[in-house]
Structures are given as C-alpha cells and as structure tokens.
Amino acid sequence: MTDEPVETAEPIAPATTQQASARFVRVDFPADGRDGVALVTISRPDSLNALSFAVVDQIADAFEALGGDPSCRAIVLTGEGERAFAAGADIKELAVQEATTLAREDPFTPWDRIRRVTRPLIAAVRGFALGGGCELAMACDVIVAGDDARFGQPEIKLGVMPGAGGTQRLTLAIGKARAMDLILTGRTIDAREAEAAGLVSRVVPAEEPLGTALDVASVIASMSPVAVAAAKRAVLRAHELPLEAGLELERRDFYLLFGSEDQREGMAAFREKRAPAWKGR
C-alpha cells in the first residue's frame, strides 16, 4: 500500500476471477555469463506493480518452479519500471473483501509458499516498496536498493494493518521502536534511513540496483549449493530460535556438510589453488 491508495485500471472483482488468466510475472535467465541466476520481474507498471492476490500467487509459482530447477541457484526479484518495486496491495481488490471471505479462502497462503523457498532471494528495489511491496522485499534474503527507493508499511492510513509479515519481519529487521514508529504512523523512509536501520543490505545509485542484485546473485550462485542452502536455513532460524538452540542447529549443519562432495571439492580446490567444481551434493 502506498501513502495514497493504489488505483488500478482493472474493475473491482474477486481476486481469482478477473486476473486468473493474466500474467503479471516474467521469468528470465540473463544471458551475460551469470550462470545459475534467474530474474523474476513483476510486470504491472501501469499500477506501480501493485500486488493483487493473483500477482503474489504467480510470484510463488515462479519461485517454486525455479526451486525445482537444479540449474537455478539464486533468484533476483524486481519490479518493472523505475517508479516502483511494488507500491503495495491492489486496493480496489482489497476494498471489496469481507472478514468471513478472507478467513475462509485465506488468500495470503502464497506468502507462506514464498517463505519456504530454499533458493537465495535478492530483491532489486527502485522507487516505492510500500505495504505489501515492503513485505515482499523483506521476504527476500538480500535487499539491494536504489537511492530513490522508499520503504514503509502505511496500511494504518487505510484503517487496517500489515497482514503479510510486516509487523513481524520489520520488527526483526529494525527493532521494536523503529517498527512501531513506521507501522503506527504510516510514514515512509528513504533508502539511506532503511540501510542505517538494518532493513536494506546495500544502497546504490538509482539506475544500478538490478545490475548490482544480479552481481550479488551471481556470486552466490558460484558457491556450493548445499552450503548456501544450509547457511540460509541457519540464518533464517536465528530469528526463530533461542541462541542455544540456534547454535546447536548451526553446529549440526556444519558437521553434516562434511559429508558432502562439495566440502571435499572446496577444500581440495583451496589446497590446489584452483576454482572448485561444485556438484551440489
């Protein structure tokens, strides 16, 4: 959701009827030497890439398909155009929802599917990343922001609250005090403030977040897939577990990696001063 509600060109309709057959998500594989990297683009520029239920479902579909492709080792997510990564939810669609319908149909389940993606996710953010757009960026593992990006959870201005992870992920990322400030006032912050607060991984000039995100993904994709998956899992569990339990999980996964071919190859390559040839097992 933006500071001003996003208005789309589509007529008001239930989530699954008007948009079910439309494709709002594009998947590409950069042909510039970035092996193992996939690019997922939200393509609704006329509505600032607003996140209708269908769009989020298609993002989850794309991530799951790429997660089943062994040639894909890292995923970059971006929004089409320069004005927005994703300006928020589709307000016309949300405005006609009812509590009983939402509880029965639970249209936010695609967000759970996104959370379970094992491939590293890198968000390349330009312009608005507000409401659902901010939640989507936070669902990624790394956020590369242009210096024109703006982040926030302004749902309170519409009489609601974040519902796709905003109250939880924002608090974990920037702490209770800052999260309360943003969520209860609905104010937005620029990329530099987001970086200082710990929400954003890197800030680059406005025209560079996609290229930088692809570079980050390429570096990740060059590492051992089994080690990357284990490391991502351990970092994510750090938010959920007490320190002692988290340390036990980390140590267990560290030990288990010594049963992998990639561990033996990586250490042999280091000794032999050559590039490793990962097997992903």
N, C-alpha and C positions, 0 to 999 in steps of 0.2 A: 504494500500500500504506500502510496506517495503522500506527501503533505496535502496535496489535493487529490481526491479520489481519481483513479484512472478510469477514463471512459473509453470503451472500445467501440468499434464500428458495428459490432455484431448485436443482433436483437437479444433482448433478455430471454433466456431459455434455460431449462435444466442443464446441468453440466454435461450429461452424456448424450444429448440429442443433437444439438447444433454443431458441435465441434468434433464428434467422434471420428468422422472420416477425414477431417482436415489434418494436415501435417504441419506442425509448428516447430519441429526439432530436426535438425540436419546433422548427419554424422559424416565426417571426412577423415581421411588419413593423409596428413601433409606429405607431399612428395619432394621433400627437401633434405633428405638424409636423416630425418628424425624417426628412426626405426622404433617401432613399438608404441608410438604416440597416436592417440585418436583425439579428434576435435569434435566436440558436441556443441552446436550453436542453437540457441533459442531464437526462432525466426518469427517474431511478431513485431516488427519495428514500428508499425503504424499505431500500436497500443503500448509502446515502450516496453515490449516483451512481457506484457502482463501475464501472470501465472494463473491461467484458468485450470480447472481440475484436469482437463484433457492434456494441457501442456505438461503439467507435473507428471502425469501418467506416462506421457511419451518420453520424458527425460528418464524416468525409472526404467522404461522398456529399453531405451538406448544403453543405459549403464549396464543393465543385466545382460544384454546381448554382447556387449564388449567384454564383460566379466567372464563370459564363456568362450572368448576368443583368445587362445594362448599367445597369439601374435601381438595382442594389445597388452601393454604393461603399465601404461599411465594414461589418464584421461584429462583433457583440458575442457572446461566448460566456460562458455562465454555467451553474450547476447549480441544479436545483430545490430549494427549501427553504433553511433557514437554517443547517443543520448542516455542509454540505459543498459545495464546488465539485465536487470529485471526490476521494473518500477513497483512491483507489488502484485497483490491479488487482482483478479478481474472483478471489479466492484459491482458491475452490472450482474454478474453471475452470483456473487455472494448475497447481493441485496434481496434476492427472492428466496433465499434458503430459510428453512424453519428448523427449530431445535430438534423436533422429532425426526425430520428427514435426515439431518446431518448425523444424528445418533444412530439411526437405522442403517444408512448407507455408508457411513464412515469414509467420506471421500478423501480423507487425508492419509489413507493407508499407503499410497505411493511414496510418501515421505519415509515410511518405515523401510520400504524397499531400497530407497536411496541410501539410508543409513547403513544398510547391510552390504553395500558394495565393497568388495575387497581391494579393487584396484585403487591406487592413489588418485585423488581427485584434486585438480588445481583449477581454481576459479580465476578467470581474467576479467577484471571489473573496470568498466568505464561508466561514467555517469551515475545514474541512480541505482542503488541496491537497497531498496526500502521494503519494509514489511516482509512479505514472502520472498522478495529478492534478497534481502539481508539474510533471512533464514536459509535460503538456498546456498548463498556464498558460505555461510558458516557450516553448512553440512559438508563442505569440501574440506580437504586436509590442508591446503595452502591457498592463501588469497593474495594474488598479485593485483594491486590497484593502480590505476592511473591517477595522476594528481588532480583530475577532475571528478573523481568518484565521491559519492556521498552515501553514507550508511545511516540506517535508523530503523526503529520499529514504531511508526506513528499510528498504529491501529487504534490507540486510545482516542484519537480525534474523531473516529467513526463510531465510538460507543462500544468498541469491542477490545480485544487484547490479542497479542500474538498467539497463534494456535498451531504453528508448525515447528516448534522448537525454539522460538525466540526468547522466551523467558528463561529457558534452561541453558542454551548454548551461549547466549550473550552474557549471562551471569558467570558461567565458567570461563569465558574468554576475558572479560574485563573487570570482573568483581561485582559484588552486590551494589555498592554505592553508585558506580557509574551506570550499571544496568538499570537500577531504579530511576536514575535521572533520565535516561533516554526513553524508557518504556512508559513512565508515568507522565512525562511532559510531551512526549512525541517528537522531541527535537531531533534533528539530524546532525551528523558530524562529517567533516571532510576527511580525506584520506590520511592526512598527516595526524589529525587527532586520533583517528582509528588506529593508526600504526603505533602511536605513543601509548594508547590504552591496551595494546596487545591483541587487537582484533585482526589486524592486517599483517601479513608476512613481509611484504615489500611494497614500496611506493616508487613508481617510475613515471616519466613524462607521459602525458595523456595518450599519445599515439603508440606507446610501447607495451602496454600490459599483455596483449595477446602474444607478441613475439617473445617477451620475457617468460610468460607462462609456458609457452611451447619449449623454450630452452630448459626451464626447470623440469618439465615433464620428460624431456629427452635425457637429462642427467639421471633422473630417477629410473627411467626405462633401461638405462645402461647398467644398472645394478642387478644383483641376484634377485630374481622374482620371489624366491622363497624367503629370503632375508627381508625384503621390502614388505611382504605381506605380514611377516611376524612382527616387524618393527611397528608398522601401522596399527596392528591389533593391540600391541602393548601400550602404545601412546594413548589410543582411544580408551583403553580400560583404566588408564591413570585417572580419568575423570570420574570413574565409577567405583573404584575400589579403595579401601583404606591403604595406606602406604605399605604396610607389611604384606598384605595380600598382593598388591601390585608388584612388589619386589620379588615375591615368590613366582608370580607369573612370568616376569621378565627373565628370571634365572632359569626357569623351566624351559622357556622357548630358546634361550641362549644355548642351553645344553642340547636341546633337540636339533638345533641347526648343525651340530657337529655330526649328525647322522646323515647330512645331505651331501650330494655330489658337489653342489655349488660351494660349500665350505671347503672341501678338499681342493677344488679347482681354484678358488680365490686365493687360498694361501700358497698353493703351488705357483700360481702366476706371479704372486708377490715375490717369492723367492727367486723365480726365474726371470724377473724383470720384464714381463710381457703382459699384454692385455688378457684378462680372463675370458674364457668362452663359457658363458653360463648355460646350464642345462635346464634350469627351472625345476630342479628336483634334488 
